[in-house]
Amino acid sequence: MLSDEMNQTWFSPGIDRRFVSRREMLGQSVLGFGAVGLLSLLADEGLLCAEEGTHISSGERHFPATAKSVIFLFMSGAPSQVDTFDPKPLLTELEGQAVPASIAARVPNIPRAGLGSKLMASPFLFKRYGESGIPVSNLFPETAQLIDEICVLRSVNHRVPVHGPGECIALTGSAIGDRPSLGAWMTYGLGSESRDLPGFISMLSNSTGPAPQTPGWGAGFLPSRFQGTLVDGKRGIPYTQMPSGYSNQNRRQQLDFIKWMNQEHLGQLGQDSELEARIASYELGFRLQTSAPEVFDLESETAETAKLYGLDDKPTAEFGRHCLIARRLVERGVRVVQLRNGGWDAHGSLKANHLKRSRATDRPIAGLLKDLKQRGLLEETLVIWGGEFGRTPTTEGSAKGDRRGRDHLPTTYCMWMAGGGVKGGQIIGRTDDLGYTPVERPVSPADLHATLLHALGIDQHKLFYMHNNRKEIATVLGGEVINEVF
């Protein structure tokens, strides 16, 4: 018999309320929630069995962390290093000439290196900023004002000159795209500090040019609950809106009845982790429906904050909204937020392309850094900026003037880090006089990943997962922590 409280009119039309099977009840219930993001929360509450190989309990670290969360500003399409954070005056001197043999000899034998093309001076001006005097291109006038908070990495490099595999290397460590994303490893190791939100959230903006690579927020061979939840920056987490006709009260009654039925079934089956997870998922789904929409509702933000992120200007509004949501997410305990901004692929008309992309992102990024700092969140939030590779110092094709562009170049590119214990106002790594290859302190994607994990208090070699009878770690073969960053 059902209790009077359970015996409420909540059943969907077409179900005989006297005879309802568990299968019918589950199949016809109108519960909606972001299931993938939801699953990532179950482990944090101890509601799922620990996976074989888990070496860190939720919240436990191998050593003191400098950061609690990570915001990855991924500029897909590959910003040019010699036009952003690594100025090369020699390019101006040798404009239109061939690459000197002394530099060409150092460039690895990879496709699209552009060694047979003519050198192209940067169309942008560089100026030194802050007490550190780090040069920044006029593409980023607002971010440049915060350069003393930023550590610039000039010598990141790998060997894959293709967008899709390059993006996979940048975000998973492998070009094949079959491994977990770094965000998945982080949530696998530390879980989420939020009870009501996924531990790893990804948002896409301006997805023109190279297609977003799903491994970049995927779980690979890790359990699927650790993959990033792909979120619409305007609507928020899919299916978390309360269905029409439901209030919190009658929704609670419905969930109580579902829970009762599942527990009855569980009593007959005995221990069943899948069913236990299902029971927990409905509860977490309810919490998402009652709390998640608020995170994406920016009406509570002041006009001053909206302006800080560029929400009042059409070119910056989309990415500005994503950056503001990222701040709100880490403020509420989300472990990893990945903001992918596409369109940086500049094979032609590099000047127009980079002006447009920087116009859309510079103000929101500067706003994010300022806002995190003034709220006391920057010291515990690691912000990282960069793409999948760089671009050649030479021009691509036979275009003239402002129609010229640059080809792909993975042998060196720039990234930067701020917050989360990072020592700002410094440059790590140095490239040759044209920006083709590192000549000092080369940094691999594995080094970068090891460093990000280190900031969260994770030893890359101690966080592992048993897959196909192998002890897998996040950095594949292992990277070297860039200790100078901190």
C-alpha positions in Angstrom: 0.0 0.0 0.0 1.1 3.5 -0.7 1.1 6.1 1.9 -1.5 9.0 1.6 1.4 11.3 0.8 2.6 9.0 -2.0 -0.9 8.5 -3.4 -1.0 11.9 -5.1 -2.0 12.5 -8.7 1.4 12.6 -10.4 1.2 9.7 -12.9 1.5 10.4 -16.6 -1.6 9.9 -18.7 -2.1 6.4 -19.9 -0.8 4.6 -16.9 -3.2 2.6 -14.8 -2.3 3.8 -11.3 -3.3 0.5 -9.7 -0.8 -1.5 -11.8 2.4 0.2 -12.6 5.7 -1.6 -13.2 9.1 -0.2 -12.4 9.9 -0.2 -16.1 6.8 1.7 -17.0 7.3 4.2 -14.2 10.9 4.9 -15.3 10.0 4.9 -19.0 7.1 7.4 -18.7 8.3 9.6 -15.9 9.1 13.1 -17.2 12.2 13.6 -15.1 14.8 15.6 -17.0 18.3 16.5 -16.0 21.9 16.7 -17.3 22.7 13.0 -16.7 26.3 13.2 -17.6 27.1 16.1 -15.3 24.9 14.5 -12.7 27.0 11.3 -12.7 30.1 13.2 -11.9 28.5 14.2 -8.6 27.7 10.7 -7.5 31.3 9.8 -6.7 31.7 13.0 -4.8 29.0 11.9 -2.4 30.2 8.3 -2.1 27.2 7.1 -4.0 29.0 5.1 -6.5 31.5 2.3 -5.9 35.2 3.4 -6.2 36.7 2.5 -9.5 39.7 0.2 -9.6 42.8 2.3 -9.7 41.5 5.4 -8.0 44.4 6.6 -5.9 42.9 9.8 -4.5 39.8 10.1 -2.5 37.6 13.1 -3.2 39.2 16.2 -1.9 42.4 14.4 -0.9 45.7 15.7 -2.4 49.3 14.4 -2.6 50.7 17.7 -1.4 49.5 21.2 -0.6 47.7 22.7 -3.6 48.1 26.2 -4.9 44.7 26.1 -6.8 41.3 24.7 -6.1 39.9 25.1 -9.6 41.0 25.6 -13.3 39.6 27.8 -16.0 41.0 26.9 -19.4 40.6 29.6 -22.1 41.2 27.5 -25.2 41.6 29.6 -28.4 40.9 27.0 -31.1 42.5 27.6 -34.5 45.9 28.6 -33.2 46.8 32.2 -32.4 50.1 33.3 -33.9 52.9 33.4 -31.3 54.8 36.1 -33.2 51.7 38.3 -33.3 50.7 38.0 -29.7 53.2 37.4 -26.9 56.6 36.6 -28.7 57.7 39.7 -30.8 60.4 39.2 -33.4 61.9 42.4 -34.6 64.0 40.4 -37.1 60.9 39.5 -39.0 60.5 43.2 -39.8 64.1 43.5 -40.9 63.9 40.4 -43.2 60.3 41.0 -44.5 59.9 39.2 -47.8 63.2 37.3 -47.6 63.8 33.6 -47.3 64.3 31.9 -43.9 68.0 32.0 -43.0 69.7 28.6 -43.3 71.0 28.8 -39.8 67.4 28.9 -38.4 65.9 26.6 -41.0 68.4 23.9 -40.1 66.9 23.7 -36.6 63.3 23.3 -37.7 62.1 19.7 -37.4 61.1 18.0 -40.6 57.3 18.3 -40.4 54.7 19.3 -43.0 53.5 22.9 -43.4 56.5 24.5 -41.7 56.7 27.1 -44.5 60.4 27.1 -44.8 60.2 27.7 -48.6 58.0 30.8 -48.1 58.9 34.4 -47.5 59.1 35.9 -44.1 56.2 38.1 -42.9 56.5 40.9 -40.4 53.9 41.1 -37.8 51.2 43.7 -38.7 50.7 44.4 -35.0 52.7 46.7 -32.6 54.2 45.5 -29.4 54.5 47.5 -26.2 56.0 46.7 -22.8 53.5 46.7 -19.9 53.6 46.6 -16.1 56.5 46.5 -13.8 57.8 43.4 -15.5 58.0 45.1 -18.9 56.7 42.1 -20.7 55.9 42.9 -24.4 52.3 42.3 -25.5 50.8 43.0 -28.9 48.2 45.6 -29.4 45.7 42.8 -30.0 45.3 42.5 -26.2 45.4 46.1 -24.8 43.2 45.2 -21.8 44.8 41.8 -20.9 48.2 43.6 -21.2 47.3 45.8 -18.3 47.3 42.7 -16.1 50.6 41.3 -17.4 52.2 41.3 -13.9 49.6 38.7 -12.9 50.6 36.5 -15.9 53.3 34.0 -16.6 54.0 33.7 -20.4 55.2 30.4 -21.7 56.9 31.0 -25.0 58.3 27.6 -25.8 55.4 25.2 -25.8 55.8 22.7 -28.6 54.8 19.3 -30.2 55.0 17.8 -33.7 51.4 17.6 -35.0 50.5 20.3 -37.5 46.8 19.4 -37.9 44.0 21.1 -36.0 42.0 18.1 -34.7 44.9 16.0 -33.5 46.6 19.1 -32.2 43.6 20.1 -30.2 43.5 16.5 -28.8 47.2 16.8 -27.8 46.5 20.2 -26.1 43.6 18.9 -24.1 44.2 15.2 -23.6 48.0 14.7 -24.3 47.4 12.4 -27.2 46.8 13.1 -30.9 44.6 10.1 -31.4 41.8 11.3 -29.2 41.3 8.1 -27.3 42.5 9.3 -23.9 40.7 11.2 -21.1 40.7 14.9 -21.2 42.8 16.7 -18.6 39.5 18.0 -17.0 38.3 14.4 -16.7 41.5 13.4 -14.9 41.1 16.4 -12.5 37.6 15.5 -11.6 38.5 11.8 -11.4 41.2 12.7 -8.9 39.5 15.4 -6.8 35.8 15.3 -7.6 33.7 18.5 -7.3 33.3 20.8 -4.4 29.7 21.5 -5.5 26.9 19.2 -4.5 24.6 20.6 -7.1 26.7 21.1 -10.2 29.0 18.9 -12.3 32.7 19.0 -11.6 33.7 19.7 -15.2 31.8 22.1 -17.5 32.7 23.1 -21.0 31.2 25.9 -23.1 31.8 26.6 -26.8 31.7 30.0 -28.6 32.3 31.0 -32.2 32.6 27.4 -33.3 33.7 28.3 -36.9 36.7 26.8 -38.6 38.1 23.6 -37.0 35.4 21.6 -35.4 35.4 21.2 -31.7 37.1 17.9 -30.7 34.8 16.1 -28.3 37.8 14.2 -26.7 38.8 17.7 -25.3 36.0 17.3 -22.7 35.6 13.5 -22.9 36.3 10.8 -20.4 38.2 8.5 -22.6 38.7 5.2 -20.8 37.7 6.8 -17.4 34.1 6.2 -16.3 31.8 8.4 -18.3 30.7 10.4 -15.2 34.0 12.2 -15.3 33.5 13.7 -18.7 32.8 17.4 -19.1 29.2 18.5 -19.3 28.8 20.5 -22.5 26.7 23.6 -21.6 24.9 26.2 -23.6 26.1 29.5 -22.4 22.6 31.0 -22.7 20.3 28.1 -21.6 22.7 26.4 -19.1 22.8 22.7 -18.4 20.4 20.8 -20.7 17.1 19.5 -19.3 17.5 21.1 -15.8 14.4 23.3 -16.2 11.5 22.1 -14.1 8.8 20.7 -16.4 5.7 22.8 -16.9 3.0 21.9 -14.4 5.4 21.0 -11.6 6.2 22.8 -8.4 9.1 21.9 -6.1 6.5 20.3 -3.7 4.8 17.9 -6.2 8.2 17.2 -7.8 9.4 16.2 -4.3 6.4 13.9 -3.9 7.1 12.3 -7.3 10.7 11.7 -6.4 9.8 10.2 -3.0 7.6 7.7 -4.7 10.2 6.8 -7.3 12.8 6.4 -4.5 10.4 4.1 -2.6 9.8 1.9 -5.6 13.5 1.7 -6.4 14.4 0.8 -2.9 11.8 -1.9 -2.8 13.3 -3.4 -6.0 16.8 -3.0 -4.5 15.7 -5.0 -1.5 14.8 -7.9 -3.8 18.0 -7.7 -5.8 20.4 -7.1 -3.0 23.5 -4.9 -3.6 23.4 -3.4 -7.1 25.6 -0.4 -7.8 23.8 0.6 -11.0 20.4 0.7 -9.2 22.0 2.5 -6.2 23.4 5.1 -8.6 20.0 5.5 -10.3 18.3 6.1 -6.9 20.9 8.8 -6.2 20.7 10.3 -9.6 17.1 11.2 -9.2 17.9 13.1 -6.0 20.8 14.9 -7.6 18.6 15.6 -10.7 16.1 17.4 -8.4 18.9 19.5 -6.9 20.1 20.4 -10.4 16.5 21.4 -11.3 16.2 23.6 -8.3 19.7 25.2 -8.2 21.5 25.0 -11.6 19.3 27.5 -13.5 20.3 30.2 -11.0 24.0 29.9 -12.0 23.2 30.8 -15.6 20.8 33.7 -14.7 23.0 36.8 -14.8 20.2 39.2 -13.8 21.6 39.4 -10.2 25.0 40.7 -11.5 25.4 44.5 -11.4 25.6 46.7 -14.5 29.2 47.4 -13.6 30.1 43.7 -13.7 28.3 43.2 -17.0 30.3 46.0 -18.5 33.5 44.7 -17.1 33.0 41.5 -19.1 31.8 43.3 -22.2 28.2 42.1 -22.0 27.1 45.6 -23.2 29.0 45.3 -26.5 27.9 42.8 -29.3 31.4 41.6 -30.3 32.3 40.7 -26.7 28.9 39.7 -25.4 29.0 36.0 -26.1 32.5 35.2 -24.8 32.0 37.8 -22.0 28.9 35.9 -20.8 30.9 32.6 -20.8 33.7 34.2 -18.8 31.2 35.6 -16.3 29.5 32.2 -16.0 33.0 30.6 -15.5 33.5 32.9 -12.5 30.1 32.0 -11.1 30.8 28.3 -11.5 34.2 28.2 -9.8 32.7 30.4 -7.1 30.2 27.6 -6.5 32.8 24.9 -6.4 33.0 23.6 -10.0 36.5 22.1 -10.4 37.2 22.7 -14.1 35.7 25.1 -16.6 36.8 25.0 -20.2 35.9 27.9 -22.5 36.6 27.1 -26.2 36.6 30.1 -28.5 37.0 29.1 -32.2 38.0 30.9 -35.3 41.7 31.7 -34.8 42.7 29.8 -38.0 44.4 32.5 -40.2 45.7 31.0 -43.4 44.7 34.2 -45.1 44.0 37.7 -43.9 45.7 37.1 -40.6 45.4 40.8 -39.6 41.7 40.9 -39.9 41.2 37.5 -38.4 43.3 38.1 -35.2 41.8 41.6 -34.8 38.3 40.1 -34.8 39.1 37.3 -32.5 41.0 39.4 -30.0 38.3 42.0 -30.1 35.8 39.3 -29.0 38.0 37.9 -26.2 40.4 40.5 -24.8 37.9 42.5 -22.7 36.1 39.4 -21.3 39.4 37.7 -20.3 40.7 40.9 -18.7 37.3 41.2 -16.9 37.5 37.6 -15.7 41.0 38.2 -14.2 40.0 41.5 -12.6 36.8 40.0 -11.2 38.4 36.9 -9.8 41.1 39.1 -8.2 38.7 41.6 -6.6 36.6 38.7 -5.1 39.7 36.9 -3.7 39.2 34.0 -6.1 42.3 34.5 -8.4 44.7 33.1 -5.8 42.8 29.8 -5.8 41.8 29.7 -9.5 44.3 28.8 -12.1 43.5 30.5 -15.4 45.3 29.3 -18.6 45.1 30.7 -22.1 46.3 29.2 -25.5 45.5 27.1 -28.6 46.6 23.9 -30.2 49.8 25.2 -31.8 51.2 28.4 -33.3 51.7 29.8 -36.8 54.7 30.1 -39.2 56.8 33.3 -39.3 56.4 33.0 -43.1 53.4 33.9 -45.2 51.3 31.2 -46.7 50.5 31.2 -50.4 50.9 34.1 -52.8 48.5 36.6 -51.3 49.6 40.2 -50.9 49.3 42.9 -48.3 46.6 42.4 -45.6 45.3 39.3 -47.3 48.4 37.3 -46.2 48.2 34.7 -43.6 50.3 32.1 -41.8 50.3 28.3 -41.9 50.2 25.9 -38.9 53.3 25.6 -36.7 53.4 23.1 -33.7 57.2 23.5 -33.1 56.6 26.5 -30.9 53.7 28.5 -29.6 52.7 30.7 -26.7 50.4 30.0 -23.7 50.0 31.9 -20.5 48.9 31.1 -16.9 47.6 33.3 -14.1 46.3 32.9 -10.6 46.4 29.6 -8.6 49.8 30.2 -7.1 51.4 31.3 -10.4 54.2 33.8 -10.2 53.1 36.5 -12.6 55.2 39.0 -14.5 57.6 36.5 -15.9 58.4 34.7 -19.2 59.4 31.1 -19.4 61.2 29.7 -22.4 62.8 31.5 -25.4 62.6 30.9 -29.1 64.9 31.6 -32.0 65.0 35.0 -33.6 62.1 34.2 -36.0 59.9 32.3 -33.6 60.3 28.9 -35.2 61.7 26.7 -32.4 62.5 26.8 -28.7 66.2 27.5 -27.9 65.7 27.7 -24.1 63.4 25.7 -21.7 61.2 23.8 -24.2 57.8 22.9 -22.7 55.7 19.9 -23.9 52.0 19.5 -23.5 52.7 16.7 -21.0 54.9 19.2 -19.0 52.0 21.7 -19.0 49.5 19.0 -17.9 51.8 17.8 -15.1 52.1 21.5 -14.0 48.3 22.0 -13.9 47.8 18.8 -11.9 50.6 19.9 -9.6 48.8 23.2 -8.9 45.8 21.1 -7.8 48.0 19.1 -5.4 48.1 16.0 -7.7 51.2 14.0 -8.4 50.9 12.9 -12.0 52.5 9.6 -11.2 50.3 8.8 -8.3 46.9 9.5 -9.9 46.3 6.4 -12.1 43.5 4.3 -13.5 43.8 0.6 -14.4 42.8 0.2 -18.1 43.4 -3.0 -20.1 45.5 -4.2 -17.2 47.8 -1.2 -17.5 48.3 1.6 -14.9 47.4 4.7 -16.9 48.3 8.2 -15.8 47.2 11.6 -17.1 50.4 12.5 -18.8 50.8 9.3 -20.9 54.6 8.9 -20.5 54.9 11.6 -17.8 55.8 15.2 -18.0 58.1 17.5 -16.1 56.5 20.0 -13.7 57.4 23.5 -14.7 58.4 24.6 -11.2 59.4 28.1 -12.3 55.8 28.8 -12.9 55.0 29.0 -9.1 
